[in-house]
């Protein structure tokens, strides 16, 4: 009987401590730059957040984040425990969207935007440079010479049906690339704009996570030259189908 009372009191105290931790959780507010979304809520999803120019990875278990979009400004309640890594890691208790001021360009009446030329590629070239603030690195190539030198140096094969000289007469190239496994399907998703910043959205779909066969994969987006003075960033969403 006495042991049961002690056990009951101990469980009660633990419950109170957990409630206090949950109530006193730390809030992080920032911009969503990458999403790894597991369709099964029982498996952890994560968001890479830019807050005060620093990256934070926030993990969510049993919390559905499917309504969160890239470039959303969000407020996340965490457990208050920040793991010392880079990026800093935290566990999320809740997430609230505050705003998103970016505008999708390839949904308007501008034919040059709606008919963007896109090349998807996979290369044996491996770039050792590590980027923590985005899953994908972004390279802007404003001339034919720059483009040809980059393609040649990275062993990227251009499809025979793409006349690069003609395409680059009225466009410049934005290359979004990352070191990743060959699992999953990488594709262009959309082109967004906010003020003088433009965003290449890349989507990745995979039935499982594989950690072998590391290659460089990417998307080349040809953007009309009228946008050449904008800055570019690549954001991505990785959706994992759990079969």
GROMACS elastic network, one bead per residue, 0.5 to 0.9 nm:
[ bonds ]
;  ai    aj funct       b0    kb
    1     4     6  0.51193   500
    1     5     6  0.63494   500
    1     6     6  0.87614   500
    2     5     6  0.51191   500
    2     6     6  0.62653   500
    2     7     6  0.85842   500
    3     6     6  0.51053   500
    3     7     6  0.60543   500
    3     8     6  0.84832   500
    4     7     6  0.50108   500
    4     8     6  0.59975   500
    4     9     6  0.85397   500
    5     8     6  0.50341   500
    5     9     6  0.61351   500
    5    10     6  0.85367   500
    6     9     6  0.51205   500
    6    10     6  0.60905   500
    6    11     6  0.86414   500
    7    10     6  0.50466   500
    7    11     6  0.61785   500
    7    12     6  0.85457   500
    8    11     6  0.52083   500
    8    12     6  0.61498   500
    8    13     6  0.86680   500
    9    12     6  0.50141   500
    9    13     6  0.61722   500
    9    14     6  0.86185   500
   10    13     6  0.51512   500
   10    14     6  0.61923   500
   10    15     6  0.85970   500
   11    14     6  0.50594   500
   11    15     6  0.61056   500
   11    16     6  0.86416   500
   12    15     6  0.50717   500
   12    16     6  0.62524   500
   12    17     6  0.86863   500
   13    16     6  0.50853   500
   13    17     6  0.62029   500
   13    18     6  0.86622   500
   14    17     6  0.50796   500
   14    18     6  0.62055   500
   14    19     6  0.86268   500
   15    18     6  0.51402   500
   15    19     6  0.61838   500
   15    20     6  0.86448   500
   16    19     6  0.50739   500
   16    20     6  0.61589   500
   16    21     6  0.86064   500
   17    20     6  0.50927   500
   17    21     6  0.61665   500
   17    22     6  0.85947   500
   18    21     6  0.50743   500
   18    22     6  0.61467   500
   18    23     6  0.86298   500
   19    22     6  0.50297   500
   19    23     6  0.61343   500
   19    24     6  0.85177   500
   20    23     6  0.50786   500
   20    24     6  0.59527   500
   20    25     6  0.83865   500
   21    24     6  0.51678   500
   21    25     6  0.59403   500
   21    79     6  0.64771   500
   21    80     6  0.75438   500
   22    25     6  0.53010   500
   22    77     6  0.87917   500
   22    78     6  0.80014   500
   22    79     6  0.60379   500
   22    80     6  0.83421   500
   22    93     6  0.76570   500
   23    26     6  0.89581   500
   23    79     6  0.86533   500
   24    79     6  0.77434   500
   24    80     6  0.73465   500
   25    77     6  0.60690   500
   25    78     6  0.52365   500
   25    81     6  0.82076   500
   25    93     6  0.81938   500
   26    76     6  0.82549   500
   26    77     6  0.57939   500
   26    78     6  0.52906   500
   26    79     6  0.64019   500
   26    81     6  0.80327   500
   27    75     6  0.66257   500
   27    76     6  0.54546   500
   27    78     6  0.60434   500
   27    79     6  0.88193   500
   27    80     6  0.78205   500
   28    49     6  0.89290   500
   28    51     6  0.73570   500
   28    56     6  0.88642   500
   28    74     6  0.81674   500
   28    75     6  0.57384   500
   28    76     6  0.51845   500
   28    77     6  0.65207   500
   28    78     6  0.74944   500
   29    49     6  0.83399   500
   29    50     6  0.84405   500
   29    51     6  0.62117   500
   29    52     6  0.87440   500
   29    73     6  0.71481   500
   29    74     6  0.56174   500
   29    76     6  0.62336   500
   29    77     6  0.88504   500
   30    49     6  0.58852   500
   30    50     6  0.52863   500
   30    52     6  0.73539   500
   30    53     6  0.89650   500
   30    72     6  0.82234   500
   30    73     6  0.54511   500
   30    74     6  0.57095   500
   30    75     6  0.67873   500
   30    76     6  0.85313   500
   31    48     6  0.84844   500
   31    49     6  0.54572   500
   31    50     6  0.50980   500
   31    51     6  0.65768   500
   31    70     6  0.79522   500
   31    71     6  0.56054   500
   31    72     6  0.56438   500
   31    74     6  0.63506   500
   31   100     6  0.89384   500
   32    35     6  0.74033   500
   32    47     6  0.67067   500
   32    48     6  0.61042   500
   32    50     6  0.64911   500
   32    68     6  0.83829   500
   32    69     6  0.72938   500
   32    70     6  0.52712   500
   32    72     6  0.54593   500
   32    73     6  0.64719   500
   32    74     6  0.72774   500
   32   235     6  0.85331   500
   33    47     6  0.76696   500
   33    48     6  0.57769   500
   33    49     6  0.58501   500
   33    50     6  0.67831   500
   33    69     6  0.89783   500
   33    70     6  0.57354   500
   33    71     6  0.60091   500
   33    72     6  0.83434   500
   33   133     6  0.79584   500
   33   134     6  0.65402   500
   33   135     6  0.84798   500
   33   234     6  0.81856   500
   33   235     6  0.52681   500
   33   236     6  0.69517   500
   33   237     6  0.86447   500
   34    46     6  0.84781   500
   34    47     6  0.58626   500
   34    49     6  0.72265   500
   34    70     6  0.66193   500
   34    71     6  0.86902   500
   34   133     6  0.89541   500
   34   134     6  0.66902   500
   34   135     6  0.68029   500
   34   235     6  0.56775   500
   34   237     6  0.57287   500
   34   238     6  0.79728   500
   35    45     6  0.78745   500
   35    46     6  0.60550   500
   35    48     6  0.62926   500
   35    49     6  0.89181   500
   35    68     6  0.86100   500
   35    69     6  0.80952   500
   35    70     6  0.72928   500
   35   235     6  0.85829   500
   35   236     6  0.64639   500
   35   238     6  0.60289   500
   35   239     6  0.80941   500
   36    44     6  0.89120   500
   36    45     6  0.56075   500
   36    46     6  0.51810   500
   36    47     6  0.62960   500
   36    48     6  0.84015   500
   36   236     6  0.85051   500
   36   237     6  0.58979   500
   36   239     6  0.60228   500
   36   240     6  0.75503   500
   37    40     6  0.86823   500
   37    44     6  0.80502   500
   37    46     6  0.65692   500
   37    47     6  0.82432   500
   37    64     6  0.86620   500
   37    65     6  0.72510   500
   37    66     6  0.71295   500
   37   237     6  0.73234   500
   37   238     6  0.60250   500
   37   240     6  0.61652   500
   37   241     6  0.88893   500
   38    41     6  0.67426   500
   38    42     6  0.85054   500
   38    43     6  0.63080   500
   38    44     6  0.66732   500
   38    45     6  0.53390   500
   38    46     6  0.85474   500
   38    64     6  0.87325   500
   38    65     6  0.89756   500
   38    66     6  0.88770   500
   38   238     6  0.84215   500
   38   239     6  0.60366   500
   38   241     6  0.66231   500
   38   242     6  0.73657   500
   39    42     6  0.87270   500
   39    43     6  0.80590   500
   39    45     6  0.85042   500
   39    64     6  0.82683   500
   39    66     6  0.81316   500
   39   239     6  0.72301   500
   39   240     6  0.63553   500
   39   241     6  0.59207   500
   39   242     6  0.67525   500
   40    43     6  0.56724   500
   40    44     6  0.83141   500
   40    45     6  0.88916   500
   40    62     6  0.85359   500
   40    64     6  0.85467   500
   40   240     6  0.86224   500
   40   241     6  0.78159   500
   40   242     6  0.66010   500
   41    44     6  0.70949   500
   41    45     6  0.79208   500
   41    60     6  0.88181   500
   41    61     6  0.66959   500
   41    63     6  0.62297   500
   41    64     6  0.59028   500
   41    65     6  0.88605   500
   42    61     6  0.62994   500
   42    62     6  0.51961   500
   42    63     6  0.82784   500
   43    60     6  0.85036   500
   43    61     6  0.61943   500
   43    62     6  0.71617   500
   44    59     6  0.64180   500
   44    60     6  0.54641   500
   44    62     6  0.73077   500
   44    63     6  0.84106   500
   45    58     6  0.85695   500
   45    59     6  0.58634   500
   45    60     6  0.52868   500
   45    61     6  0.65922   500
   45    62     6  0.88053   500
   45    63     6  0.82372   500
   45    64     6  0.82066   500
   45    65     6  0.76677   500
   46    57     6  0.67448   500
   46    58     6  0.55269   500
   46    60     6  0.58670   500
   46    61     6  0.87233   500
   46    65     6  0.85754   500
   46    92     6  0.89298   500
   47    56     6  0.80724   500
   47    57     6  0.57385   500
   47    58     6  0.53744   500
   47    59     6  0.66526   500
   47    60     6  0.82917   500
   47    65     6  0.89210   500
   48    55     6  0.66365   500
   48    56     6  0.57069   500
   48    58     6  0.65403   500
   48    87     6  0.85876   500
   48   133     6  0.78493   500
   48   134     6  0.77782   500
   48   135     6  0.87761   500
   49    54     6  0.80717   500
   49    55     6  0.55270   500
   49    56     6  0.50102   500
   49    57     6  0.61897   500
   49    58     6  0.74791   500
   49    74     6  0.87738   500
   49   133     6  0.83181   500
   50    53     6  0.57929   500
   50    54     6  0.54738   500
   50    56     6  0.63602   500
   50    57     6  0.89817   500
   50   133     6  0.73259   500
   51    54     6  0.53055   500
   51    55     6  0.63286   500
   51    56     6  0.71685   500
   52    55     6  0.83532   500
   53   133     6  0.88146   500
   54    87     6  0.77858   500
   54    88     6  0.87292   500
   54   133     6  0.74963   500
   55    86     6  0.78065   500
   55    87     6  0.53118   500
   55    88     6  0.69124   500
   55   132     6  0.71310   500
   55   133     6  0.55375   500
   55   134     6  0.85343   500
   56    86     6  0.79854   500
   56    87     6  0.52202   500
   56    89     6  0.59140   500
   56    90     6  0.75180   500
   56   133     6  0.85826   500
   57    86     6  0.88099   500
   57    87     6  0.62108   500
   57    88     6  0.61637   500
   57    90     6  0.63622   500
   57    91     6  0.84663   500
   58    76     6  0.84660   500
   58    78     6  0.80781   500
   58    88     6  0.84444   500
   58    89     6  0.58149   500
   58    91     6  0.54047   500
   58    92     6  0.58731   500
   59    89     6  0.76880   500
   59    90     6  0.63286   500
   59    92     6  0.56828   500
   59    93     6  0.89470   500
   60    63     6  0.56713   500
   60    64     6  0.78875   500
   60    65     6  0.80185   500
   60    91     6  0.62002   500
   60    92     6  0.52548   500
   60    93     6  0.70853   500
   60    94     6  0.81655   500
   61    64     6  0.80755   500
   61    91     6  0.82995   500
   61    92     6  0.79357   500
   61    93     6  0.84392   500
   63    92     6  0.85909   500
   63    93     6  0.78391   500
   63    94     6  0.73976   500
   63    95     6  0.87922   500
   64    67     6  0.78320   500
   65    68     6  0.54890   500
   65    69     6  0.87668   500
   65    95     6  0.79558   500
   66    69     6  0.78043   500
   67    97     6  0.89494   500
   68    72     6  0.69045   500
   68    74     6  0.85286   500
   68    95     6  0.86880   500
   68    96     6  0.85983   500
   68    97     6  0.71230   500
   69    72     6  0.56199   500
   69    97     6  0.89741   500
   69   100     6  0.86007   500
   69   237     6  0.85776   500
   70    73     6  0.88002   500
   70   100     6  0.86792   500
   70   201     6  0.80010   500
   70   235     6  0.67936   500
   70   236     6  0.73659   500
   70   237     6  0.75085   500
   71    99     6  0.88286   500
   71   100     6  0.62117   500
   71   101     6  0.81314   500
   71   102     6  0.71072   500
   71   199     6  0.89357   500
   71   235     6  0.80627   500
   72    97     6  0.64934   500
   72    98     6  0.72851   500
   72    99     6  0.59446   500
   72   101     6  0.81019   500
   72   102     6  0.86273   500
   73    96     6  0.87016   500
   73    97     6  0.61082   500
   73    98     6  0.54600   500
   73    99     6  0.53325   500
   73   100     6  0.60284   500
   73   101     6  0.89200   500
   74    95     6  0.67154   500
   74    96     6  0.54888   500
   74    98     6  0.52937   500
   74    99     6  0.73155   500
   75    94     6  0.83965   500
   75    95     6  0.57948   500
   75    96     6  0.52214   500
   75    97     6  0.64849   500
   75    98     6  0.69533   500
   76    92     6  0.64416   500
   76    93     6  0.73796   500
   76    94     6  0.57639   500
   76    96     6  0.63940   500
   76    97     6  0.87738   500
   77    80     6  0.81166   500
   77    91     6  0.85693   500
   77    92     6  0.57660   500
   77    93     6  0.53966   500
   77    94     6  0.52452   500
   77    95     6  0.63809   500
   77    96     6  0.86594   500
   78    81     6  0.73939   500
   78    82     6  0.87334   500
   78    90     6  0.65003   500
   78    91     6  0.54589   500
   78    93     6  0.52145   500
   78    94     6  0.72348   500
   78    95     6  0.89567   500
   79    82     6  0.83156   500
   79    90     6  0.73789   500
   79    91     6  0.60273   500
   79    92     6  0.65136   500
   79    93     6  0.65882   500
   80    90     6  0.76448   500
   80    91     6  0.81550   500
   81    89     6  0.85515   500
   81    90     6  0.62972   500
   81    91     6  0.75686   500
   82    85     6  0.86817   500
   82    88     6  0.64590   500
   82    89     6  0.57410   500
   82    90     6  0.50682   500
   82    91     6  0.80808   500
   83    86     6  0.89062   500
   83    88     6  0.59178   500
   83    89     6  0.50761   500
   83    90     6  0.63111   500
   84    87     6  0.82673   500
   84    88     6  0.58450   500
   84    89     6  0.71412   500
   85    89     6  0.65864   500
   86    89     6  0.76171   500
   86   132     6  0.75009   500
   87   132     6  0.65881   500
   87   133     6  0.79106   500
   92    95     6  0.73360   500
   97   100     6  0.82600   500
  100   103     6  0.86182   500
  101   193     6  0.86875   500
  101   194     6  0.64734   500
  102   192     6  0.60905   500
  102   193     6  0.53633   500
  102   195     6  0.81969   500
  102   198     6  0.87432   500
  102   199     6  0.87697   500
  103   191     6  0.84970   500
  103   192     6  0.52924   500
  103   193     6  0.52513   500
  103   194     6  0.63672   500
  104   107     6  0.60918   500
  104   108     6  0.77909   500
  104   190     6  0.69996   500
  104   191     6  0.59183   500
  104   193     6  0.65080   500
  105   108     6  0.58550   500
  105   109     6  0.89020   500
  105   110     6  0.82129   500
  105   113     6  0.66459   500
  105   114     6  0.78078   500
  105   190     6  0.77689   500
  105   191     6  0.56750   500
  105   192     6  0.54691   500
  105   193     6  0.68004   500
  106   109     6  0.82298   500
  106   110     6  0.76713   500
  106   111     6  0.85171   500
  106   112     6  0.87256   500
  106   113     6  0.51502   500
  106   115     6  0.79467   500
  106   116     6  0.79833   500
  106   190     6  0.65873   500
  106   191     6  0.60448   500
  106   192     6  0.77681   500
  107   110     6  0.82515   500
  107   113     6  0.81058   500
  107   114     6  0.65499   500
  107   190     6  0.87656   500
  107   191     6  0.89655   500
  108   111     6  0.81402   500
  108   113     6  0.78672   500
  108   114     6  0.72148   500
  109   112     6  0.89116   500
  109   113     6  0.82641   500
  109   114     6  0.75093   500
  110   113     6  0.54946   500
  110   114     6  0.62503   500
  110   115     6  0.86541   500
  111   115     6  0.58386   500
  111   116     6  0.84760   500
  112   115     6  0.54455   500
  112   116     6  0.64317   500
  112   223     6  0.83291   500
  112   224     6  0.67608   500
  113   116     6  0.53608   500
  113   191     6  0.84448   500
  113   223     6  0.74215   500
  113   224     6  0.73140   500
  116   221     6  0.71379   500
  116   222     6  0.62528   500
  116   223     6  0.67872   500
  116   224     6  0.83677   500
  117   162     6  0.88312   500
  117   167     6  0.78299   500
  117   220     6  0.83375   500
  117   221     6  0.62908   500
  117   222     6  0.54215   500
  117   223     6  0.79084   500
  118   188     6  0.74671   500
  118   219     6  0.69998   500
  118   220     6  0.56875   500
  118   222     6  0.63904   500
  119   158     6  0.76378   500
  119   159     6  0.79887   500
  119   162     6  0.86739   500
  119   188     6  0.87408   500
  119   218     6  0.84502   500
  119   219     6  0.57800   500
  119   221     6  0.67237   500
  119   222     6  0.85825   500
  120   186     6  0.75873   500
  120   187     6  0.68025   500
  120   188     6  0.78660   500
  120   217     6  0.79080   500
  120   218     6  0.59978   500
  120   220     6  0.63537   500
  120   221     6  0.88540   500
  121   156     6  0.68239   500
  121   157     6  0.73034   500
  121   158     6  0.81555   500
  121   186     6  0.88350   500
  121   216     6  0.84409   500
  121   217     6  0.58401   500
  121   218     6  0.54663   500
  121   219     6  0.63138   500
  121   220     6  0.79194   500
  122   125     6  0.87450   500
  122   156     6  0.71946   500
  122   157     6  0.83770   500
  122   182     6  0.82657   500
  122   215     6  0.69947   500
  122   216     6  0.58688   500
  122   218     6  0.65219   500
  122   219     6  0.89981   500
  123   126     6  0.78448   500
  123   154     6  0.69512   500
  123   155     6  0.60831   500
  123   156     6  0.57170   500
  123   157     6  0.79476   500
  123   215     6  0.62630   500
  123   216     6  0.52583   500
  123   217     6  0.62782   500
  123   218     6  0.85485   500
  124   154     6  0.79523   500
  124   155     6  0.70468   500
  124   156     6  0.84745   500
  124   214     6  0.85426   500
  124   215     6  0.55799   500
  124   216     6  0.63675   500
  124   217     6  0.88545   500
  125   153     6  0.83437   500
  125   154     6  0.54192   500
  125   155     6  0.63116   500
  125   156     6  0.83251   500
  125   215     6  0.69177   500
  125   216     6  0.61205   500
  126   154     6  0.81683   500
  126   179     6  0.68370   500
  126   214     6  0.81273   500
  126   215     6  0.62498   500
  126   216     6  0.57464   500
  127   130     6  0.80451   500
  127   154     6  0.88222   500
  127   178     6  0.82271   500
  127   179     6  0.70078   500
  127   216     6  0.73361   500
  128   179     6  0.84910   500
  130   137     6  0.89380   500
  130   179     6  0.88825   500
  131   134     6  0.61188   500
  131   135     6  0.67747   500
  131   136     6  0.75786   500
  131   137     6  0.68398   500
  131   178     6  0.88663   500
  132   135     6  0.68705   500
  133   136     6  0.87731   500
  134   137     6  0.66637   500
  134   233     6  0.85341   500
  134   234     6  0.72825   500
  134   235     6  0.68098   500
  134   236     6  0.81745   500
  135   177     6  0.85040   500
  135   178     6  0.65358   500
  135   179     6  0.86594   500
  135   234     6  0.81722   500
  135   235     6  0.74453   500
  135   236     6  0.70658   500
  136   176     6  0.58857   500
  136   177     6  0.51894   500
  136   179     6  0.82231   500
  136   202     6  0.86473   500
  136   218     6  0.81518   500
  136   233     6  0.85558   500
  136   234     6  0.59316   500
  136   235     6  0.69355   500
  136   236     6  0.73184   500
  137   175     6  0.80391   500
  137   176     6  0.56251   500
  137   177     6  0.53949   500
  137   178     6  0.62216   500
  137   233     6  0.77695   500
  137   234     6  0.67094   500
  138   174     6  0.68675   500
  138   175     6  0.56346   500
  138   177     6  0.66405   500
  138   200     6  0.88815   500
  138   232     6  0.70723   500
  138   233     6  0.60012   500
  138   234     6  0.60307   500
  139   173     6  0.82652   500
  139   174     6  0.57176   500
  139   175     6  0.50063   500
  139   176     6  0.65528   500
  139   177     6  0.83169   500
  139   232     6  0.82740   500
  139   233     6  0.88002   500
  140   147     6  0.88988   500
  140   172     6  0.77133   500
  140   173     6  0.60075   500
  140   175     6  0.63347   500
  140   176     6  0.89128   500
  140   231     6  0.87808   500
  140   232     6  0.75568   500
  141   144     6  0.78607   500
  141   145     6  0.86951   500
  141   146     6  0.56655   500
  141   147     6  0.55822   500
  141   150     6  0.83021   500
  141   172     6  0.62089   500
  141   173     6  0.51145   500
  141   174     6  0.61614   500
  141   175     6  0.77386   500
  142   145     6  0.85886   500
  142   146     6  0.68087   500
  142   147     6  0.74697   500
  142   168     6  0.86702   500
  142   171     6  0.82510   500
  142   172     6  0.50193   500
  142   173     6  0.64462   500
  142   174     6  0.84589   500
  142   225     6  0.85922   500
  142   228     6  0.75896   500
  143   146     6  0.52644   500
  143   147     6  0.62373   500
  143   148     6  0.86958   500
  143   168     6  0.75660   500
  143   172     6  0.67611   500
  143   173     6  0.82429   500
  144   147     6  0.50274   500
  144   148     6  0.60767   500
  144   149     6  0.85358   500
  144   164     6  0.83449   500
  144   165     6  0.72884   500
  144   168     6  0.66513   500
  144   169     6  0.87120   500
  144   172     6  0.82612   500
  145   148     6  0.52684   500
  145   149     6  0.61461   500
  145   150     6  0.85802   500
  146   149     6  0.52634   500
  146   150     6  0.61422   500
  146   151     6  0.86106   500
  147   150     6  0.52419   500
  147   151     6  0.61242   500
  147   152     6  0.85274   500
  147   172     6  0.86456   500
  147   173     6  0.72079   500
  148   151     6  0.51918   500
  148   152     6  0.60266   500
  148   153     6  0.85192   500
  149   152     6  0.52104   500
  149   153     6  0.60796   500
  149   154     6  0.86639   500
  150   153     6  0.51859   500
  150   154     6  0.62163   500
  150   155     6  0.86162   500
  150   156     6  0.85159   500
  151   154     6  0.53621   500
  151   155     6  0.61379   500
  151   156     6  0.51816   500
  151   157     6  0.75846   500
  151   158     6  0.83414   500
  152   155     6  0.53220   500
  152   156     6  0.65417   500
  152   157     6  0.85382   500
  153   156     6  0.79395   500
  154   216     6  0.89018   500
  157   160     6  0.89992   500
  158   161     6  0.84524   500
  158   162     6  0.70084   500
  158   164     6  0.85028   500
  159   162     6  0.56737   500
  159   163     6  0.87854   500
  160   163     6  0.75964   500
  162   165     6  0.88978   500
  162   166     6  0.87436   500
  162   167     6  0.79645   500
  163   166     6  0.55639   500
  163   167     6  0.62693   500
  163   168     6  0.87667   500
  164   168     6  0.59844   500
  164   169     6  0.85891   500
  165   168     6  0.53345   500
  165   169     6  0.64266   500
  166   169     6  0.53204   500
  166   170     6  0.77681   500
  166   171     6  0.89796   500
  167   170     6  0.63581   500
  167   171     6  0.61511   500
  167   172     6  0.82011   500
  167   222     6  0.75989   500
  168   172     6  0.56841   500
  168   173     6  0.76460   500
  168   222     6  0.77275   500
  168   224     6  0.89493   500
  168   225     6  0.89432   500
  169   172     6  0.81405   500
  169   225     6  0.88796   500
  170   223     6  0.84071   500
  170   224     6  0.59994   500
  170   225     6  0.59341   500
  170   226     6  0.88190   500
  171   222     6  0.56908   500
  171   223     6  0.51627   500
  171   226     6  0.83715   500
  171   228     6  0.86404   500
  172   221     6  0.83048   500
  172   222     6  0.54867   500
  172   223     6  0.55205   500
  172   224     6  0.65301   500
  172   225     6  0.60412   500
  172   227     6  0.89944   500
  172   228     6  0.73542   500
  173   220     6  0.64729   500
  173   221     6  0.57306   500
  173   223     6  0.62894   500
  173   224     6  0.89787   500
  174   200     6  0.84578   500
  174   219     6  0.82216   500
  174   220     6  0.56982   500
  174   221     6  0.51656   500
  174   222     6  0.62862   500
  174   223     6  0.72470   500
  174   232     6  0.78542   500
  175   218     6  0.70393   500
  175   219     6  0.59031   500
  175   221     6  0.63801   500
  175   222     6  0.87066   500
  175   234     6  0.88995   500
  176   200     6  0.77135   500
  176   202     6  0.82487   500
  176   217     6  0.84284   500
  176   218     6  0.53214   500
  176   219     6  0.52076   500
  176   220     6  0.63081   500
  176   221     6  0.80228   500
  176   233     6  0.83808   500
  176   234     6  0.62127   500
  177   216     6  0.66757   500
  177   217     6  0.55653   500
  177   219     6  0.65082   500
  177   220     6  0.84945   500
  177   234     6  0.87062   500
  178   215     6  0.83130   500
  178   216     6  0.55783   500
  178   217     6  0.56477   500
  178   218     6  0.63431   500
  179   214     6  0.66035   500
  179   215     6  0.56315   500
  179   217     6  0.64236   500
  179   218     6  0.88162   500
  180   183     6  0.82782   500
  180   211     6  0.81587   500
  180   212     6  0.87057   500
  180   213     6  0.81722   500
  180   214     6  0.53369   500
  180   215     6  0.56321   500
  180   216     6  0.61981   500
  180   217     6  0.68318   500
  181   184     6  0.80318   500
  181   209     6  0.87042   500
  181   210     6  0.65441   500
  181   211     6  0.60741   500
  181   212     6  0.59315   500
  181   213     6  0.54291   500
  181   215     6  0.58933   500
  181   216     6  0.81145   500
  181   217     6  0.84738   500
  182   185     6  0.82942   500
  182   210     6  0.80662   500
  182   211     6  0.89139   500
  182   212     6  0.79474   500
  182   213     6  0.62375   500
  182   214     6  0.65929   500
  182   215     6  0.64955   500
  182   216     6  0.85979   500
  182   217     6  0.79830   500
  183   205     6  0.88357   500
  183   206     6  0.66330   500
  183   207     6  0.83990   500
  183   208     6  0.77364   500
  183   209     6  0.72344   500
  183   210     6  0.61674   500
  183   211     6  0.85324   500
  183   212     6  0.87616   500
  183   213     6  0.85549   500
  184   204     6  0.62862   500
  184   205     6  0.52233   500
  184   207     6  0.69423   500
  184   208     6  0.77308   500
  184   209     6  0.81691   500
  184   210     6  0.87608   500
  184   238     6  0.89668   500
  184   240     6  0.86266   500
  185   203     6  0.80520   500
  185   204     6  0.53697   500
  185   205     6  0.51960   500
  185   206     6  0.63841   500
  186   202     6  0.71305   500
  186   203     6  0.59084   500
  186   205     6  0.68223   500
  186   217     6  0.77099   500
  186   218     6  0.73566   500
  186   219     6  0.79428   500
  186   238     6  0.89405   500
  187   201     6  0.89836   500
  187   202     6  0.58917   500
  187   203     6  0.54118   500
  187   204     6  0.63974   500
  187   205     6  0.86135   500
  187   218     6  0.82852   500
  187   219     6  0.70110   500
  188   191     6  0.87009   500
  188   200     6  0.77560   500
  188   201     6  0.64186   500
  188   203     6  0.62277   500
  188   204     6  0.88607   500
  188   219     6  0.65161   500
  188   220     6  0.86515   500
  188   221     6  0.81374   500
  189   200     6  0.76917   500
  189   201     6  0.51713   500
  189   202     6  0.51210   500
  189   203     6  0.57708   500
  189   236     6  0.87557   500
  190   199     6  0.81976   500
  190   200     6  0.62430   500
  190   201     6  0.50811   500
  190   202     6  0.72759   500
  191   198     6  0.71684   500
  191   199     6  0.57628   500
  191   200     6  0.50148   500
  191   201     6  0.61496   500
  192   197     6  0.85102   500
  192   198     6  0.56694   500
  192   200     6  0.66392   500
  192   201     6  0.75534   500
  193   196     6  0.72860   500
  193   197     6  0.57937   500
  193   199     6  0.60958   500
  194   197     6  0.53531   500
  194   198     6  0.63855   500
  194   199     6  0.82706   500
  195   198     6  0.80791   500
  195   230     6  0.87351   500
  196   227     6  0.89422   500
  196   229     6  0.79485   500
  196   230     6  0.51056   500
  196   231     6  0.65242   500
  196   232     6  0.89353   500
  197   230     6  0.55288   500
  197   232     6  0.59314   500
  197   233     6  0.76663   500
  198   227     6  0.85838   500
  198   230     6  0.64714   500
  198   231     6  0.60386   500
  198   233     6  0.64624   500
  198   234     6  0.86194   500
  199   231     6  0.84790   500
  199   232     6  0.56590   500
  199   234     6  0.55637   500
  199   235     6  0.67362   500
  200   221     6  0.79990   500
  200   232     6  0.73416   500
  200   233     6  0.62516   500
  200   235     6  0.61707   500
  200   236     6  0.82276   500
  201   233     6  0.87025   500
  201   234     6  0.59641   500
  201   235     6  0.50254   500
  201   236     6  0.55640   500
  201   237     6  0.78534   500
  202   218     6  0.88073   500
  202   219     6  0.77359   500
  202   234     6  0.71517   500
  202   235     6  0.62439   500
  202   237     6  0.65277   500
  202   238     6  0.85829   500
  203   235     6  0.87047   500
  203   236     6  0.56100   500
  203   238     6  0.60009   500
  203   239     6  0.77039   500
  204   236     6  0.75240   500
  204   237     6  0.62087   500
  204   239     6  0.61223   500
  204   240     6  0.83293   500
  205   237     6  0.84808   500
  205   238     6  0.59381   500
  205   240     6  0.59793   500
  205   241     6  0.74063   500
  206   209     6  0.70595   500
  206   238     6  0.77151   500
  206   239     6  0.64314   500
  206   241     6  0.59887   500
  206   242     6  0.86333   500
  207   239     6  0.85658   500
  207   240     6  0.56735   500
  207   242     6  0.59253   500
  207   243     6  0.66612   500
  208   240     6  0.63268   500
  208   241     6  0.67173   500
  208   242     6  0.66731   500
  208   243     6  0.81296   500
  209   240     6  0.76373   500
  210   213     6  0.83992   500
  211   214     6  0.75342   500
  223   226     6  0.83288   500
  223   227     6  0.71069   500
  223   228     6  0.79943   500
  224   227     6  0.60960   500
  224   228     6  0.75129   500
  225   228     6  0.50901   500
  225   229     6  0.85290   500
  226   229     6  0.77387   500
  227   230     6  0.56861   500
  227   231     6  0.88526   500
  228   231     6  0.80630   500
